[in-house]
């Protein structure tokens, strides 16, 4: 491998990593315009394993907008990222697949405003399929595979 090819591979990996981070930040911040821009025009997402829906980026954005209003605080931590290039069907060399674990603590809106402890925590694995476009790497498909969740019971005032 030449230095130029190695440098291109490193740059692609950094760009893919940045896209996954942008995904987490957009969801956590509720920046739905930024969220939609992360997808290819035919991009889709599947949140069914977490009690959600499957659909195109516009449908998913609407569902997330409504669903995540329940949570005043969200923090996706996406870790153990495995990146593989050129693994999608009909590969032209501009595709990538990322598998990454996540943990997602959230705080319900409208509860004790002083506490920052999460009321709801879930975890699992993301499967991201990416495609390189003229505007850079974009998400073609996101599949959430929730593996566990825990809700923290609020103390009852006596």
N, C-alpha and C positions, 0 to 999 in steps of 0.2 A: 504494500500500500504506500502511495506517495504521501508526502507531507500535506499536499493540497487536499487529497481525498480524506486524510485523517482529520484535517482542520474542518472540512465540510461536515463530517460526521459529528464532530464535537459541537459545531454550531447548530446543527439540526437537533441534537439532543438537548442543548440549552433552550432552544426555541420551543421544543415540545414540553419541556419542564415548565417553562414560563406560561404556556397555554394552560396547563393543568392548575397552576397556581392562580391564574386569572379566573379560571372556572370557580375555584373555591372562594375567592374574594368576592366575585360577582354575586354568588349565592348568599354568602354571609352578609354582605352589605345591602342586599336587595336591589342591586343595580341591574335591572332586567334588560335595559337597552344594551349594556355591555355583555350580558349573558347571551342574548340573541346573536350578537356579532361574533361570538366564539364559534358558531356553527357554520357549516357549509349550507348553501341554499336548500339542499335535500336532507339536512341533518335531523337526526331523531334522538330521542332519549326514552329510556324505560325505567321508571321508578316503581313498578308494580310490586317488587319484593319488599318495598318499604311502605306499602299501602297506598301508593300513588297510581299514576296512569302511564301509558305509553303513547307517544305521539311525536309530531314534528316540533321543531323548536318553538314556534309560536304557541301551539297548544300547551306545551310544557311550561312556557313562561307564564301563561295565564293561570295554570294550576298552581305553580310555585308561588306566584303573587298572592293568591288567596290562602293557600295552606300555611305559608310561613309567616303570615300576619299573627299567628298564634304565639310566635316566639320573638321576644324583644331582643334576645341575644342569641347569635348563632356563631359557631366557630368550627369550620371543617379543618381537620388536620389530615392531610393526605400524605401517606408515607409508604415506604418500601416500594417505590416506583420501579417497575420493570418495563423497559422500553425496548421494543423490537421494531426494526424498520423492514418494510417490504414484505408484510405477511398477509395482506388482505387479498381477496379474490380479484382477479384481473389486475394484478399489481403492475404499475408502470414505474415503480421505484420511488414514488412520491407518497407512500402510505406508511403508517406506523400504527402500532398497537401498544397501549399502555395498560398494565394491570397494576393497581395500587390499592393498598389497604386504607381505610379511613376510620376515624373516630370523630364523632360529632356531638359535642355537648351543646345544649340549648337551654335557654331560660324562658319560661312562659311569660307572656305579656300580662300586665295587670296584677301580678303577685307582688309580694313584699319588695318595694323598690330599693331597699337598702342592701339586700343580699345579692351577691353576684354568683352564688353557687348555682350550678345547672340543676334543672328539675327533670331533664330528659337527656339521656345519652344513648346514642346508637353507634354501631360499628359494623363494618363489613368490607366489601371489596368493590372497587370500580373497575369496569372494563371500558376503556376509551379507544375508539377507532378514529384515526386522524388522516387527513388528506392535505397535501400541500397545494395551496391555491396561489394565485397571483398576489394575494394579500398576506401570504404566509400560511402557517399551519392552522387548520381549523378542525373542529370536531365534526365527524360524520355520524358517529353514534356514541351514546353514553348509556351504559347499562349498570344500574345499581344492584348489588347483591347484598342486601342487608342480612347480617348473620345473627345479630343480637340487638336488644334494646333494654333499657332500664329506666324506669321512672322513679323519681325520689318523692316519697310521700311528704306532704307538707304537714308540719306539726299543727295540731288543732288547739286553738286557744280554749282554756277552761275557765 
